[in-house]
């Protein structure tokens, strides 16, 4: 029986639109054509060390300024980087509260210090609803590293076979399954209301 749920953040409970940041960065670039083939995965790659706390905000500014030839101040880079954080999905708060009546509910997100500073105050009510919040930049580990899931199991005390991990990344849910966690790939056909119905039907 499932007793614990671990939610991804972006794309599940928080709306993220990488295109908004791409548009902003293109405006500041001396070589805007660099962005013709840039995808969300490129952003994730350049932010990898930032998301595990191995690079500071200042180092991140330097890296992204150099990589994309940005003629921008630190504040402009910060605002462009944070532009992708739209808002938490409208049904998130209500559904998480309902799920907490049945399950222990945690959050596990790959994020960085800049994004955390931006979204934590805006989403304070939602974040406080979770029993635990695990942020990669504080852990020093990120998905899909197997060690990140082992860390969460150790810290939370969850039994993997009683725990479901919900994420829109197939790589992430596949790695979670390697440590015995029940994987749930949250594809575009799902929404939180539909997920709530599915989970309650399983009980």
C-alpha positions as CSV (number, residue, x, y, z in Angstrom):
1,X,0.0,0.0,0.0
2,X,1.2,3.5,-0.8
3,X,1.7,5.6,2.3
4,X,4.1,8.3,1.0
5,X,4.1,10.6,-2.0
6,X,7.1,12.5,-3.3
7,X,6.2,15.2,-5.8
8,X,8.4,16.9,-8.4
9,X,7.9,20.7,-8.5
10,X,8.2,22.2,-12.0
11,X,5.7,20.8,-14.4
12,X,3.7,19.1,-11.7
13,X,2.8,21.6,-8.9
14,X,4.6,24.7,-10.3
15,X,4.1,26.0,-13.8
16,X,7.4,26.5,-15.5
17,X,7.9,28.0,-19.0
18,X,11.5,28.0,-20.2
19,X,10.6,29.9,-23.3
20,X,10.0,33.0,-21.2
21,X,13.6,33.0,-20.0
22,X,14.9,32.1,-23.5
23,X,13.2,35.2,-24.9
24,X,14.7,37.4,-22.2
25,X,18.2,36.1,-22.6
26,X,18.0,36.5,-26.4
27,X,17.3,40.2,-26.0
28,X,20.5,40.6,-24.0
29,X,22.8,38.5,-26.2
30,X,25.3,39.9,-28.6
31,X,24.8,36.7,-30.6
32,X,21.0,36.0,-30.4
33,X,21.4,33.2,-33.0
34,X,22.9,31.1,-30.2
35,X,19.4,30.7,-28.9
36,X,18.0,29.2,-32.2
37,X,18.7,25.7,-31.0
38,X,18.6,26.2,-27.2
39,X,16.2,24.0,-25.3
40,X,15.2,23.5,-21.7
41,X,17.8,20.8,-21.5
42,X,20.5,23.3,-22.3
43,X,19.5,25.4,-19.4
44,X,19.4,22.4,-17.1
45,X,22.9,21.4,-18.2
46,X,24.4,24.8,-17.5
47,X,22.6,25.0,-14.2
48,X,23.8,21.5,-13.0
49,X,26.5,22.7,-10.6
50,X,24.3,25.6,-9.6
51,X,21.5,23.2,-8.6
52,X,23.8,21.2,-6.4
53,X,25.3,24.2,-4.6
54,X,28.7,23.7,-6.1
55,X,28.6,27.1,-7.8
56,X,27.6,30.4,-6.3
57,X,25.2,32.9,-7.7
58,X,28.1,35.0,-8.9
59,X,29.7,32.1,-10.7
60,X,26.4,31.2,-12.3
61,X,26.1,34.8,-13.6
62,X,29.6,34.5,-15.0
63,X,29.0,31.2,-16.7
64,X,25.7,32.1,-18.4
65,X,27.0,35.5,-19.4
66,X,30.0,33.9,-21.1
67,X,28.1,30.9,-22.7
68,X,25.4,33.0,-24.3
69,X,27.4,36.2,-24.9
70,X,25.1,38.3,-22.7
71,X,25.5,42.0,-22.4
72,X,23.5,42.2,-19.2
73,X,23.8,43.2,-15.6
74,X,23.5,40.7,-12.8
75,X,20.0,41.9,-12.0
76,X,19.0,41.5,-15.6
77,X,20.3,38.0,-15.7
78,X,18.5,37.2,-12.4
79,X,15.2,38.5,-13.8
80,X,15.6,36.7,-17.1
81,X,16.5,33.4,-15.3
82,X,13.5,33.8,-12.9
83,X,11.1,34.6,-15.8
84,X,10.5,30.9,-16.3
85,X,8.8,30.6,-12.9
86,X,5.2,31.4,-13.8
87,X,3.2,30.4,-10.7
88,X,2.0,27.4,-8.9
89,X,-0.7,25.5,-10.7
90,X,-4.1,26.7,-9.4
91,X,-5.3,23.3,-8.1
92,X,-2.0,22.4,-6.4
93,X,-2.8,23.8,-2.9
94,X,-6.2,22.2,-2.7
95,X,-5.1,18.8,-4.0
96,X,-2.0,18.6,-1.8
97,X,-4.1,19.4,1.2
98,X,-6.5,16.6,0.3
99,X,-3.7,14.1,-0.3
100,X,-2.2,14.9,3.1
101,X,-5.4,13.5,4.7
102,X,-4.4,10.1,3.3
103,X,-0.6,10.2,2.6
104,X,2.6,11.7,3.9
105,X,3.4,14.2,1.1
106,X,6.9,15.6,0.2
107,X,8.4,17.7,-2.4
108,X,11.7,17.0,-4.2
109,X,12.9,19.5,-6.8
110,X,16.1,20.3,-8.7
111,X,16.4,23.9,-8.1
112,X,19.0,26.6,-7.4
113,X,19.5,29.4,-5.0
114,X,18.2,32.1,-7.3
115,X,15.0,30.3,-8.1
116,X,14.4,29.4,-4.5
117,X,14.8,33.0,-3.4
118,X,12.2,33.9,-6.0
119,X,9.5,31.1,-5.6
120,X,9.7,30.3,-1.9
121,X,8.0,33.6,-0.8
122,X,5.5,33.4,-3.6
123,X,4.6,29.8,-2.9
124,X,5.0,29.9,0.8
125,X,1.5,28.6,1.5
126,X,1.9,25.7,-0.9
127,X,5.4,24.8,0.3
128,X,4.3,24.8,3.9
129,X,1.7,22.2,3.1
130,X,4.3,19.5,2.3
131,X,5.6,17.4,5.2
132,X,9.1,17.7,3.8
133,X,10.7,19.8,1.1
134,X,14.0,18.6,-0.5
135,X,15.9,21.1,-2.6
136,X,18.8,19.9,-4.7
137,X,21.0,22.9,-4.0
138,X,20.7,22.4,-0.3
139,X,21.2,18.6,-0.6
140,X,24.2,18.8,-2.8
141,X,22.5,16.2,-5.0
142,X,20.1,16.3,-7.9
143,X,17.8,14.1,-9.9
144,X,18.4,11.8,-11.7
145,X,21.4,10.8,-9.5
146,X,20.5,7.6,-7.6
147,X,22.2,9.0,-4.5
148,X,19.6,11.8,-4.4
149,X,16.8,9.3,-3.9
150,X,18.8,7.3,-1.4
151,X,19.4,10.6,0.5
152,X,15.7,11.3,0.7
153,X,14.8,7.7,1.8
154,X,17.4,8.0,4.5
155,X,16.3,11.4,5.7
156,X,12.6,10.8,5.5
157,X,12.5,7.3,6.9
158,X,10.2,6.3,4.1
159,X,10.0,2.6,3.1
160,X,10.6,2.7,-0.7
161,X,8.0,0.1,-1.5
162,X,5.4,2.3,0.3
163,X,6.5,5.4,-1.5
164,X,5.5,6.8,-4.9
165,X,7.6,9.4,-6.8
166,X,5.7,11.6,-9.2
167,X,7.7,13.5,-11.9
168,X,7.3,14.6,-15.5
169,X,10.8,13.3,-16.3
170,X,11.1,9.7,-17.3
171,X,14.8,9.6,-16.4
172,X,13.9,10.7,-12.9
173,X,11.2,8.2,-12.3
174,X,13.3,5.4,-13.7
175,X,16.1,6.2,-11.3
176,X,13.6,6.3,-8.4
177,X,12.5,2.8,-9.3
178,X,16.1,1.6,-9.0
179,X,16.0,2.3,-5.3
180,X,12.6,0.5,-4.9
181,X,10.4,3.6,-5.1
182,X,7.2,3.3,-7.0
183,X,7.6,5.4,-10.2
184,X,4.8,7.6,-11.7
185,X,5.6,9.3,-14.9
186,X,3.4,12.5,-14.9
187,X,2.9,13.0,-18.6
188,X,0.8,15.8,-20.3
189,X,-2.3,13.7,-20.2
190,X,-2.4,14.0,-16.4
191,X,-3.5,16.9,-14.1
192,X,-3.6,17.0,-10.3
193,X,-7.3,16.4,-10.0
194,X,-7.0,13.3,-12.2
195,X,-4.0,12.1,-10.2
196,X,-5.9,12.6,-6.9
197,X,-8.8,10.4,-8.3
198,X,-6.3,7.8,-9.4
199,X,-4.5,7.7,-6.1
200,X,-7.6,7.5,-4.0
201,X,-8.9,4.7,-6.1
202,X,-5.8,2.7,-5.3
203,X,-6.4,2.8,-1.6
